[in-house]
Amino acid sequence: MEKSKIYTRTGDRGQTSLVGGTRVSKTHARLEAYGTIDELNAQLGYLAALLPADNQERACLLFVQHQLFVIGAYLATDIQQTALSAESRIGEGAVARLETAIDALDAALPPLKAFVLPGGTPAAGVCHICRTVCRRAERRILSLEADEGIEVDTLIKQFVNRLSDYLFVLSRKLNNLSKNEEIIWDKNCR
C-alpha cells in the first residue's frame, strides 16, 4: 500500500469533504460539532498522559477516546447523502459503561456539599478543561440539530452528556487520591 500525502490542497479555499465526498464550508455547524469532539479527544489524550501508568481510569479514558472517534465519524457523515457505516455508530452499552464508571468513582468520594472550583492537581485541572470542552461539544451537537435540522442519534447526545459528568467526578477522585483538598466556591467571594 502506498503512503498517502498528509496534505491534499483540497481545503485551501475554505471547504472540506464530509464522509462520502459532500463538500461543505469549514465553518459549517457540522464541522464545529465534530471539530470540538476532536479537540476533546486531544485533551483527553493529554489527561491520560498525566495519569500514572497503573491508574485504572486510563482504560476508561481510552474507551472514551475510541467512542469519540466514532462520534466524530458519525457527525462527519451526511446521512442524507451517504449511508452510515457500522463503525460510525456508538454501541448500546457505551452510555451504561460511563454510568457504571461514574457510580464507581462517586461511591468512593465524600458527599458534595458545595460548588467546587476547577483545580487541584494538574490532572484534576485538565479534567475540568476536558469537562468544559465536552459541554461545548454538546452545545455544538445540539446547535447542529436546532440550526441545521439534522437529527443526531440519542445515544450520542447521552454519551456526551454523561462524559462531562464522568470528568467532573474523575477530577474529584484525582484530587482525593492525592490528598488534595477540593477548592470550594466562596459564595461571599472573599
Order of alpha helices (4+ residues) and beta strands (2+ residues): beta-beta-alpha-alpha-alpha-beta-alpha-alpha-beta
